[in-house]
Amino acid sequence: MHIDRLARTFALAIWILPCLLVASVDHSQATGPIRLAFLGRLTESEDSGFSRFHKALGGMPEALRSRLRIQFFSTIKGEPEDIERAVDMALAARPQIIVAPSSATALAVKKRNGNIPVVFASFLDPVRYAVVSSTTQRTEPMTGVWISDDLDGKRLELLQDAYPHIRSVALLIDRDWGENAGSETRLPEVAHRLGLSLTVLYAEDLVEANRVLDNPQVRSFDAWCLPPTGLAFLHSKKVLDRLRSWGKPVIASSAADVEGGAPLSYALDYSFAWPAMVDLLVRILQGEPANSIPIQRPQRSVLAVRAQPATGFPVPASTIIQRADQVFQ
């Protein structure tokens, strides 16, 4: 009988010991550092998205935020080979989660990684561009924010309302934006209905944008439209400075541009994006599978107008100021 009790005690100990070891591992994973890789542009100080991400982390529970160890991996100016190199370096660092704030970086991660959860942001349709297979549930360990901007037609309308005299408009965009928005197929019809002629100009970076703007013929356009493309995200100030020196009306890509002196902008409420990405990050770190979290989308658009634009920009009509969601003096 005594021997039976010893045997049972020994068997119980053998069963309990692995459980204790597993509990110890789980506890260390729940309290140890969280390695996060952020795929940014240029440098940490130059990437405004990275600073907004840092600011949004203030809404994260302190128990998680204090454990974050963030590494910034630069995709330089976003060329495909630079993105691939940055993704390879990020994966080599063995992060527990990746933040990919563009469709290009998210797609590059997807092609190289099948296990690490990813939180992404995309202006392009993430299903159409194969970032994910579905916006609801998917096989990839990815979730994110789809900033589904389909506002270029409305931008043309607002630009005309602000400057009724204009007849010709140049749309400066990158090629991905043009393809996704159907700029050359859909927008000419919108412009024609408004009594405008529209010319689509392409630039992938500041070098190409300057080359476009150096062409003397482009000064003949009455007004300009700058949607929130990658070019505008990184270089809107320099492009806007060129247009301001010509005294041209322009509808810019964000309220931040208007705050900086541009006459008006019409954009989705991007302020939701970084807090939403942080919320997705928290949900994943708390155990929710990334592939089961629906892709988040913004619900509100904002018309921002400056009553007295920076010197050089013409003053917009008072009627557009009355309609604005945000007015800068």
N, C-alpha and C positions, 0 to 999 in steps of 0.2 A: 504493500500500500504506500509506504514511504517512497519507494522507488518510483511508483506511478506519479506521485505528486511532483517529485523532482523532474521527471520526464516532461510532465505537463508544463511546469514552470520554465524549463529550458526551451521548450517549443514556443511558449508565449514570448519569451525574451527574443528568440530568433525572429519572430514575427514583428515585434514592436521596434526592434533596432532599426530596420530599414525605414520604417515609418518616421522615426525620429530623425533619421538622416535626411529624408525627403523634406520634412518640416523645416529642418535647419536650412536646406538649400532654398526653399520657397521664402523663408523669412529673410535670407540675405538678399534675394532678388527683390523683395518688397521694400527693403530699406537701403539698398546700395545705390550707387550712382546710376543715372539713366543717361546713356550716351546717345546724343541726338546729332545727326548730320544735317546741315542746312546748305542747300545748293543755291548759292547766290550769284550776283553779277558784280564784276569789277572787284571792289574790296569791301570789307565790313563797313568802313566809314562812308563809302560812296553808295552803298546799296540801301536806298530808302526803305525798301521792303523789309530788309533785315532789321532796321531800327523799329519799324512798325510792329514786326513780329515780337521783338523784345518788349515793346510797350504793352502789347496785348497779353504777354505772359503774366502781367500784373493781376489778371483775372483768374489765374490758375491757383488751385489750392496750394498753400505754402508747403504742405507735406510732400507734394510732387515737385513744385518749383525749386525747392532747395536741393533736390537731388539731380537736377538737370545739369549735364555737362555738354555744352553746345560747341560743335566744331563747324566752322564756316569753310566750305569748299567752293572756290571761285570758278565759275564757268567763263571767266574773262568777259568777253562781249557777247557770248551766246552762240558762237560758231559751233556747228555740230561736233567737230573734233575736240573743241574745248569742253563742251558739255560731256562728251564721252570720257574724256580724261578725268574730269572732276568727279563723275559718277564712280569710275573705277577706284579713285583715291578714297572716296567716301565709303564704298563697300569694303575696301581693304582695312579701314579703321574699325570694322565690325560694330556699327552702331545698332542700337536696339530699335530705333525709329528714324525715318528720314522725312524731312520737309522739302518738297520740291515745288517751288512757287511758280511754275509755268508748265504748260503742256509739253514743251520740248524736254525739260528736265524730267518730268514725270514719265514720259514715254521712254527716255533713255534708261531710267531706273528699271522700268518694267521689263525691258529687253534683257537686263543683266541680273535681275534679282527675282526670286520667287518666294522668299520667306520673310524678309524684313518688312514690317508695316510701313506704309507710305501715306503721308497727308500732303495733298497737292492743291494747287490753284490753277485754273485754266480759263483763259478768255475764249478758247476754241471749244467746240462741242467735244467733250472727252470720249464719247462713244464713236462719233463719226471719225475722229482722229486716232482711234484704237488705244487710247490711254487706259480705258476700262471697257469691259464688255457690257455693262449696264449701269444705270444711275441709281438703281434700287439695291439689288443684291448681285454679287459678282464672284468670280473665282479668284481674282487677284486680291492680294492683301493690301488693298488701296481704298482710300476714301478721300474726299476733298470738297473743294468749292468750285462751282462752275459759274463764272461771272458772264452770264449769257447776254452779251451786249448785241442788241439788234436795233440800235438807235440812230444809225447814220442818216436814215431818211428824215427822222424827226430833227436831227441836228441841222440839216439843210433848211427845213421849214423855219426853225427858230432863228437861224442866221439871217434868213430873208426878213423875218419879222423885226429883227433888230436893226437891219439895214435895208429898207425897202427899195433902195435905188440899185442894188447889185443885180447883175445879169449873168456874170460868169464866175464859177467857183472852182478852185483846185482842191482836190482831196488828197492829202499826203498820208500814205499808209505803207505798211510793209506787205509783202506778198501773201503771207499766211492770213493776215486780216482780210485782204481783198478776196481771197478764195472763200474764206469762212462766211463773210458778209455778203457775198455775191455783188461786190461793188461795181463790177463792169456789166453785170446782167440786170440787176434789180434797180440800182440807184439812178441810172440815166432816165428811166421812166418816171421816177419820183421827181427828179430835177425838171424834166419836161413839163410835168403837171404844174410845177411851181413857176414856170416861165424862166427857168435857169438853164444855162449850158454847164455841164459838169465835165471836168477832165481829171482822170485818176493818175496820180504820180506816185511812183514806188521808190522807197528807200529803206534799206535794211539796217543802216547804221548812220552815224553822224557824217561820216565821210561821204557816203552816197547822197545823203540829204543836202549837204553843202554843194555837191556837184549839181544836183537838181536846181537848187536855189541860185547857183552861179549863172545859170542859163538866162540871158537877158529877156527871153520871151516870156518867162513865168511872171514877170512884173506886170504883165498886161491883165492878169486875172483881177477881178474886182474884189474877191474875198477868198478866204481859205478855211478849210475844215480840217482839224487835227484830231481824229479819234484816238482813244487810249491804246495805241499799239505799243509794242516794245520800244520802238523809236521814241515815241512821246514819253513813255515811262522814264526813260533814261535821259532824254535830251530835249524835252519840250522847251526849257528856258532858252536854250541857244537858238532853236528854230523860231520861237516866238520873238526873240530879239531881232532876228533878220526881218520878219514880217512887220514888226513895229517900226523899224527904220524906214520901211516903205510906206507907212501910214495905212496899212491894209486892215480891214475888218477880219476878224477871225473868231471861230468858235473852237475853244480849246478842249482838252481831254479831261480836265478835272477841276474841282473847286479850288484846289491848291494853286493851279495856274492863274485863276481869277484873283485869288488872294495876293498873288505875286504881281498882278498888274494887267493881265489879259481881260478883255471886255466881257466875255461870257463863256460858259461851258455847260454842257448837258451830259450827264453821266449817271450810271448806276451808283447807288450808295455803296461805294467800296469800303466805307468804314466798317461794314459788317464782316468783311472778308477775313481779316486777321483774327479778330475775336472768335469767329466761327471756326477757323483752323485750329486755334488753341483749344476750343471746346472739343473738337474731334480728337485732338491729341490727348486730352484728358480722358475721354471715353475709352480710347485704345489702351492707355496706360492703366486704366482701372479694370481692364479685362475684356472689353467688348471687341469682338473680331472686326477688323477694319472692313472686311468685305461685306459685312452685314449692315453697315451704316450708310444710309442713303446720301447721295451727293447733295450738298447744300447749294441753294441758289438765292441771290438777292431779290428783294421784293419791291424796292423803291428807287425811283430816279430823281435826280436833283438838278434843277436849273439854277446856276449861280451867275450873278451879274454884278459887274462893277460899275457904279454910277459915274465915276470919274476914272477911266482907265489910265494906265501909265502913258506918259507923254509919247505921242506918235500914233497910238491907237485911236480911231474915231469913237466918239461917244455913242453908245447904242440908244435906240429909241426909248422914250420914257414908258411906252406901253409894255415893253419887255421887262423893264425893271419892276413894274407893278405885278407881273406874273411870277417873279422869281421866288424860289424857295430860300435862297440866300442872297443877300445884297451886301456888297462890300463898298465902302465909301472911299 
